[in-house]
């Protein structure tokens, strides 16, 4: 970790900021899943998603 801290081009975010961002992304994903199950937004198949990777 000390090596990473000494590199100028890397910034380390406080842990609480990272957790907040992760929770925000999870909440957005869950909201999208709910909307897709209600038919309010269009979803795509898992095969389509994996082909994009």
Backbone as a printed PyTorch tensor [residue, N CA C, xyz], in Angstrom:
tensor([[[  0.8270,  -1.1970,   0.0000],
         [  0.0000,   0.0000,   0.0000],
         [  0.8650,   1.2520,   0.0000]],

        [[  1.9850,   1.2050,   0.6740],
         [  2.8880,   2.3610,   0.7060],
         [  3.3750,   2.7190,  -0.6890]],

        [[  3.6620,   1.7110,  -1.4990],
         [  4.1030,   1.9630,  -2.8680],
         [  3.0390,   2.7220,  -3.6410]],

        [[  1.8060,   2.3040,  -3.5120],
         [  0.6990,   2.9560,  -4.2100],
         [  0.5490,   4.3970,  -3.7440]],

        [[  0.6840,   4.6430,  -2.4640],
         [  0.5610,   5.9940,  -1.9240],
         [  1.6420,   6.9150,  -2.4560]],

        [[  2.8040,   6.3750,  -2.8000],
         [  3.9240,   7.1900,  -3.2720],
         [  3.8480,   7.5090,  -4.7550]],

        [[  2.9680,   6.8930,  -5.4950],
         [  2.8310,   7.1700,  -6.9200],
         [  1.9760,   8.4180,  -7.1120]],

        [[  2.5100,   9.3710,  -7.8650],
         [  1.8340,  10.6600,  -8.0560],
         [  0.5330,  10.5490,  -8.8440]],

        [[  0.4720,   9.6150,  -9.7850],
         [ -0.6810,   9.5540, -10.6810],
         [ -1.8470,   8.7500, -10.1120]],

        [[ -1.7300,   8.2700,  -8.8880],
         [ -2.8030,   7.5050,  -8.2540],
         [ -3.3500,   8.2990,  -7.0780]],

        [[ -4.6680,   8.4420,  -7.0510],
         [ -5.3070,   9.0850,  -5.9030],
         [ -6.1180,   8.0350,  -5.1620]],

        [[ -6.0580,   8.0810,  -3.8790],
         [ -6.7780,   7.1260,  -3.0500],
         [ -7.9290,   7.8480,  -2.3870]],

        [[ -9.1360,   7.3200,  -2.6060],
         [-10.3220,   7.9200,  -2.0170],
         [-10.5360,   7.3430,  -0.6260]],

        [[-11.0730,   8.1480,   0.2640],
         [-11.4050,   7.6230,   1.5860],
         [-12.3910,   6.4560,   1.4610]],

        [[-12.2810,   5.5110,   2.3590],
         [-13.0950,   4.2950,   2.2810],
         [-14.5870,   4.5970,   2.3170]],

        [[-15.0040,   5.5590,   3.1310],
         [-16.4310,   5.8540,   3.2220],
         [-16.9760,   6.4050,   1.9110]],

        [[-16.1570,   7.1470,   1.1570],
         [-16.5820,   7.6670,  -0.1390],
         [-16.7840,   6.5310,  -1.1280]],

        [[-15.8760,   5.5820,  -1.1200],
         [-15.9750,   4.4410,  -2.0220],
         [-17.2180,   3.6260,  -1.6880]],

        [[-17.4730,   3.3940,  -0.4100],
         [-18.6580,   2.6260,  -0.0110],
         [-19.9400,   3.3390,  -0.4260]],

        [[-19.9700,   4.6670,  -0.2810],
         [-21.1540,   5.4210,  -0.6960],
         [-21.3870,   5.2750,  -2.1880]],

        [[-20.3150,   5.3400,  -2.9790],
         [-20.4410,   5.1910,  -4.4250],
         [-20.9360,   3.7980,  -4.7850]],

        [[-20.4070,   2.7800,  -4.1220],
         [-20.8330,   1.4130,  -4.4020],
         [-22.3040,   1.2280,  -4.0610]],

        [[-22.7330,   1.7510,  -2.9310],
         [-24.1440,   1.6360,  -2.5440],
         [-25.0420,   2.3750,  -3.5210]],

        [[-24.5810,   3.5210,  -4.0110],
         [-25.3510,   4.2930,  -4.9860],
         [-25.5190,   3.4890,  -6.2760]],

        [[-24.4490,   2.8480,  -6.7400],
         [-24.5190,   2.0510,  -7.9670],
         [-25.4190,   0.8320,  -7.7850]],

        [[-25.3510,   0.2210,  -6.6250],
         [-26.2240,  -0.9270,  -6.3530],
         [-27.6840,  -0.4910,  -6.3590]],

        [[-27.9700,   0.6480,  -5.7170],
         [-29.3410,   1.1610,  -5.6690],
         [-29.8480,   1.4910,  -7.0680]],

        [[-28.9940,   2.0770,  -7.9060],
         [-29.3910,   2.3960,  -9.2760],
         [-29.6830,   1.1180, -10.0620]],

        [[-28.8610,   0.0950,  -9.8540],
         [-29.0810,  -1.1820, -10.5330],
         [-30.3770,  -1.8310, -10.1020]],

        [[-30.6570,  -1.7770,  -8.8070],
         [-31.9040,  -2.3510,  -8.3070],
         [-33.1140,  -1.5970,  -8.8540]],

        [[-33.0100,  -0.2840,  -8.9230],
         [-34.1030,   0.5170,  -9.4720],
         [-34.3350,   0.1640, -10.9390]],

        [[-33.2580,  -0.0230, -11.6880],
         [-33.3870,  -0.4240, -13.0900],
         [-34.0410,  -1.7920, -13.2100]],

        [[-33.6850,  -2.7170, -12.3220],
         [-34.2730,  -4.0490, -12.3470],
         [-35.7670,  -3.9870, -12.0570]],

        [[-36.1640,  -3.1590, -11.1190],
         [-37.5830,  -3.0080, -10.7850],
         [-38.3390,  -2.4240, -11.9700]],

        [[-37.7810,  -1.3900, -12.5820],
         [-38.4400,  -0.7630, -13.7340],
         [-38.5430,  -1.7400, -14.9050]],

        [[-37.5010,  -2.5380, -15.1060],
         [-37.5320,  -3.5230, -16.1970],
         [-38.5910,  -4.5830, -15.9210]],

        [[-38.7120,  -5.0250, -14.6790],
         [-39.7120,  -6.0460, -14.3660],
         [-41.1280,  -5.5010, -14.4950]],

        [[-41.2860,  -4.1960, -14.3240],
         [-42.5920,  -3.5670, -14.4900],
         [-42.8750,  -3.2160, -15.9500]],

        [[-41.8790,  -3.4010, -16.8110],
         [-42.0430,  -3.1020, -18.2330],
         [-41.9140,  -1.6340, -18.5740]],

        [[-41.4210,  -0.8450, -17.6530],
         [-41.3040,   0.6000, -17.8880],
         [-40.0390,   0.9660, -18.6580]],

        [[-39.0260,   0.1060, -18.6060],
         [-37.8330,   0.2990, -19.4210],
         [-37.5210,  -1.0170, -20.1030]],

        [[-36.7990,  -0.9450, -21.2070],
         [-36.4680,  -2.1350, -21.9660],
         [-35.2020,  -2.7610, -21.3890]],

        [[-35.2420,  -4.0480, -21.1810],
         [-34.0570,  -4.7670, -20.7110],
         [-33.4600,  -5.5320, -21.8870]],

        [[-32.2830,  -6.1270, -21.6490],
         [-31.6910,  -6.9380, -22.6980],
         [-31.3180,  -8.2930, -22.1230]],

        [[-31.1430,  -9.2350, -22.9860],
         [-30.8650, -10.5970, -22.5400],
         [-29.4440, -10.7060, -21.9930]],

        [[-29.2290, -11.7160, -21.1710],
         [-27.8970, -11.9660, -20.6170],
         [-26.9200, -12.2970, -21.7540]],

        [[-27.4020, -12.9860, -22.7710],
         [-26.5490, -13.3390, -23.8960],
         [-26.0530, -12.0670, -24.5990]],

        [[-26.9310, -11.1170, -24.7940],
         [-26.5600,  -9.8480, -25.4110],
         [-25.5270,  -9.1110, -24.5680]],

        [[-25.7490,  -9.1020, -23.2720],
         [-24.8210,  -8.4480, -22.3520],
         [-23.4380,  -9.1020, -22.4120]],

        [[-23.4140, -10.4310, -22.3510],
         [-22.1360, -11.1490, -22.3730],
         [-21.4130, -11.0090, -23.7110]],

        [[-22.1700, -10.9310, -24.7860],
         [-21.5320, -10.7350, -26.0970],
         [-20.8420,  -9.3770, -26.1840]],

        [[-21.3600,  -8.4110, -25.4600],
         [-20.7620,  -7.0760, -25.4560],
         [-19.4210,  -7.0660, -24.7380]],

        [[-19.2670,  -7.9550, -23.7660],
         [-18.0060,  -8.0320, -23.0320],
         [-16.9450,  -8.6110, -23.9240]]])
